[in-house]
Amino acid sequence: MSLSQEISPELREWVAAQLAAGHSVPNLRASMRAAGWHDNVADVVLGEIEARAAGIAAVAEPPRKNMPGPDLSGSPLYIDAGDRRVQVLQTMRHPRVIVFGDLVSDDECEALIAAARLRLARSLTVETQTGGEALNVDRTSDGMFFERGENAVVARLEQRIAALLQWPLEFGEGLQILRYSPGAQYRPHFDYFDPGEPGTPTILRRGGQRVATLVMYLQEPEQGGGTTFPDVGLEVAPKRGTGVFFSYDRPEPATRTLHGGAPVLAGEKWVATKWLREREFI
């Protein structure tokens, strides 16, 4: 990774001292920028220090060059996703976030909700300590998974996602459907699998690291329920038929892809989530 500025031991020590003194990460990043440090240098150093403080060995991994995502050359307003013309509503470079409009039709939203409703259970999260799954107090939704291509609607949507994001269909996990009732939320987290956890090697055997996430809104709540990115102050409104895509080229906090589902304040929110791996998911 070319940073164009050298990260010295003295810089690392200074950053660690500032964090230990209680300075917040956003304020520290702003101070480094004001002092002439590039954002990517600040992200790397802060990621290393935060990982070390959490007891995780910081493993420097080079960013992946081949990543899923739409072709945004020419700043298009619409993208041909095969069977549907999808809108580009918002983009951000770091973190790499793209908000799509008209991604899922009303009929498709209803069909996915109806098929999923009969199989809902309390949502689990991947347990990186063991490589299995477990309940997580930070995640208070109900959910289920469709197998790839399980029915016609799922298969059509998966083909559309593969075309839109230019990533092989086989590299995607099964489509997950989640229902958030009033008060339900998912506290901020990362979607990649932590390389420092003992269960991660077991998880990676099924398709390697996760490299991107696509969250699609199937039913919008009356109030609340946005998808938040705390590190950059972004909140995406859960409007039906839209989707938010974000990618992470290495499993590190420096990707700034910390995100969460804000509490639903009124009504129900339904979402469909597609996680993309670096190779075929089996």
C-alpha positions in Angstrom: 0.0 0.0 0.0 1.5 3.3 -1.0 0.9 6.0 1.6 3.2 8.6 0.2 4.1 9.6 3.8 6.3 7.5 6.2 4.7 6.2 9.3 7.4 6.5 12.0 7.5 4.8 15.4 7.3 8.3 16.9 4.0 9.0 15.0 2.5 5.7 16.3 3.6 6.6 19.9 2.1 10.0 19.6 -1.2 8.7 18.3 -1.3 6.0 21.1 -0.6 8.7 23.7 -3.4 11.0 22.4 -5.9 8.1 22.4 -4.9 7.1 25.9 -5.4 10.7 27.0 -9.0 10.5 26.0 -9.0 12.3 22.7 -11.7 11.0 20.3 -10.8 9.3 17.0 -12.7 12.0 14.9 -10.9 14.8 16.7 -7.5 13.1 16.4 -8.1 12.5 12.7 -8.9 16.2 12.2 -5.8 17.2 14.2 -3.6 15.0 12.0 -5.2 16.4 8.8 -4.6 19.9 10.1 -0.9 19.0 10.7 -0.5 17.9 7.1 -1.0 14.1 7.4 -3.0 12.4 4.7 -6.3 10.7 5.6 -5.0 7.3 4.5 -2.0 7.6 6.9 -4.3 8.6 9.8 -6.6 5.7 9.0 -3.8 3.1 9.0 -2.2 4.4 12.3 -5.6 4.7 14.1 -6.6 1.2 12.9 -3.4 -0.3 14.2 -3.7 1.4 17.6 -7.4 0.6 18.0 -6.8 -3.0 17.1 -3.9 -3.3 19.5 -6.0 -1.7 22.3 -8.6 -4.3 21.7 -6.1 -7.1 22.2 -6.0 -7.9 18.5 -2.7 -8.4 16.7 -2.7 -5.9 13.9 -1.9 -7.7 10.7 -1.1 -5.4 7.8 -2.9 -6.8 4.8 -2.6 -5.1 1.4 -5.9 -3.7 0.0 -7.5 -6.0 -2.6 -7.3 -4.6 -6.1 -10.2 -6.7 -7.6 -13.4 -5.6 -5.8 -17.1 -5.8 -6.4 -18.9 -2.6 -7.4 -20.6 -0.8 -10.3 -18.9 1.0 -13.1 -19.2 4.7 -12.0 -17.0 6.1 -14.7 -18.7 9.0 -16.3 -20.8 9.6 -13.2 -23.9 7.8 -14.4 -27.4 8.5 -13.1 -28.6 5.0 -14.0 -26.9 1.6 -14.4 -28.2 -1.3 -16.5 -28.4 -4.3 -14.2 -29.7 -6.7 -16.8 -33.4 -6.8 -16.1 -33.7 -3.4 -14.4 -32.4 0.1 -14.7 -31.1 1.1 -11.3 -30.6 4.6 -10.1 -27.4 5.9 -8.5 -28.6 8.2 -5.7 -25.5 8.9 -3.7 -21.8 7.9 -3.6 -18.9 8.2 -1.2 -15.3 7.3 -1.8 -14.0 6.5 1.7 -15.7 4.5 2.9 -16.9 3.3 -0.4 -20.6 3.7 -0.1 -23.2 3.8 -2.9 -26.9 4.3 -2.5 -29.1 2.7 -5.2 -32.7 3.6 -6.1 -35.3 1.4 -7.7 -33.2 -1.7 -7.0 -36.1 -3.9 -5.9 -39.7 -3.7 -7.2 -42.7 -3.5 -4.9 -43.9 -6.9 -6.0 -40.5 -8.4 -5.3 -40.4 -6.8 -1.9 -43.8 -8.3 -1.0 -42.8 -11.7 -2.4 -39.6 -11.9 -0.3 -41.4 -10.8 2.9 -44.2 -13.3 2.4 -41.8 -16.2 1.7 -39.6 -15.3 4.6 -42.3 -14.6 7.2 -43.0 -18.3 7.8 -39.4 -19.1 8.6 -38.3 -16.2 10.9 -36.3 -16.8 14.0 -34.2 -14.6 16.3 -31.3 -13.4 14.3 -27.9 -15.0 14.9 -24.4 -13.6 14.1 -21.3 -15.4 13.0 -19.3 -16.4 16.0 -15.6 -15.7 15.3 -14.5 -17.3 18.5 -15.7 -20.7 17.3 -16.6 -20.3 13.6 -20.3 -21.1 14.3 -23.3 -18.9 15.0 -24.7 -17.4 18.2 -27.2 -15.0 19.6 -25.9 -11.5 20.0 -27.4 -8.9 22.3 -26.4 -6.2 19.8 -28.7 -7.6 17.2 -32.4 -7.7 18.1 -34.0 -8.5 14.8 -35.7 -11.7 13.5 -34.4 -13.3 10.3 -33.8 -16.2 7.9 -31.7 -17.2 5.0 -32.7 -18.2 1.5 -30.4 -20.6 -0.3 -29.0 -19.2 -3.5 -31.6 -19.5 -6.3 -34.1 -21.0 -3.9 -37.1 -19.5 -5.7 -37.7 -17.4 -8.8 -37.7 -14.0 -7.1 -34.5 -14.8 -5.2 -32.8 -16.1 -8.3 -33.8 -13.0 -10.3 -32.6 -10.6 -7.6 -29.3 -12.5 -7.3 -28.7 -12.2 -11.1 -29.4 -8.5 -10.9 -27.0 -8.0 -8.0 -24.3 -9.9 -9.8 -24.7 -7.7 -12.9 -25.0 -4.5 -11.0 -21.9 -5.1 -8.8 -19.9 -7.0 -11.5 -19.2 -9.9 -9.1 -19.8 -13.6 -9.8 -23.2 -14.8 -8.4 -21.4 -17.8 -6.9 -19.3 -15.5 -4.7 -22.4 -14.3 -2.8 -23.8 -15.8 0.4 -27.4 -16.7 0.6 -29.9 -13.8 0.8 -30.7 -12.9 4.4 -34.1 -11.4 5.3 -34.5 -9.5 8.5 -37.5 -8.0 10.3 -37.0 -5.2 12.8 -39.9 -4.5 15.1 -40.3 -1.3 17.2 -37.2 -1.0 19.4 -35.1 -3.5 17.4 -31.7 -2.5 16.2 -28.2 -3.7 15.2 -25.5 -1.8 17.1 -22.4 -0.6 15.0 -20.2 -3.4 13.8 -17.9 -4.5 10.9 -19.1 -7.2 8.5 -15.6 -8.6 7.7 -14.3 -11.5 9.8 -11.7 -10.5 12.3 -8.4 -12.2 11.4 -7.3 -12.2 15.0 -10.2 -14.4 16.2 -9.6 -18.1 16.6 -12.8 -19.2 14.7 -12.0 -17.0 11.6 -10.0 -19.7 9.7 -13.0 -22.0 9.9 -15.3 -19.4 8.5 -13.0 -18.4 5.7 -12.9 -22.0 4.3 -16.4 -21.4 2.9 -15.5 -18.6 0.5 -12.7 -16.4 2.0 -13.3 -13.0 3.5 -16.3 -10.9 3.0 -15.5 -7.9 0.8 -18.8 -6.1 0.4 -22.3 -5.8 1.7 -25.6 -4.8 0.0 -28.6 -3.9 2.2 -31.9 -3.6 0.4 -35.0 -2.2 2.1 -38.2 -4.2 1.6 -40.5 -2.4 3.9 -39.9 1.0 5.4 -40.8 1.8 9.0 -42.9 4.8 10.0 -39.9 6.2 11.9 -36.3 5.4 12.6 -34.4 2.4 11.3 -31.7 4.1 9.2 -28.4 2.4 8.3 -25.7 4.4 10.1 -22.0 4.8 9.4 -20.7 6.5 12.7 -17.2 7.1 11.6 -18.3 9.4 8.8 -21.6 10.7 10.2 -23.7 9.2 7.4 -27.2 7.8 7.8 -29.1 6.1 4.9 -32.9 6.3 5.1 -34.6 2.9 4.8 -36.8 3.7 1.8 -38.5 0.8 0.2 -36.9 -0.5 -3.0 -33.6 1.3 -2.4 -30.3 -0.3 -1.3 -27.0 0.7 0.2 -23.8 -0.9 -0.9 -20.4 -0.7 0.8 -17.2 -2.5 0.3 -14.1 -3.1 2.4 -10.8 -4.0 0.7 -9.2 -5.4 3.8 -10.4 -6.6 7.2 -9.4 -3.5 9.1 -11.1 -0.6 10.9 -9.2 1.7 8.5 -11.8 0.9 5.9 -14.2 3.1 7.9 -17.1 0.6 7.3 -18.3 0.6 10.9 -22.1 0.5 10.5 -25.3 -0.3 12.3 -29.1 -0.4 12.1 -30.6 2.4 14.1 -33.5 1.5 16.3 -36.9 1.3 14.7 -39.1 3.9 16.5 -42.4 3.1 14.9 -43.7 0.4 12.4 -41.6 -2.5 11.0 -38.5 -2.5 8.9 -37.8 -5.4 6.6 -34.4 -5.7 4.8 -32.6 -8.2 2.5 -28.9 -8.4 2.9 -26.4 -9.9 0.5 -22.8 -10.4 1.6 -20.1 -10.9 -1.0 -17.0 -13.1 -0.5 -13.6 -13.0 -2.3 -14.2 -16.4 -3.9 -17.0 -19.0 -4.4 -19.2 -19.4 -1.3 -19.9 -23.1 -0.6 
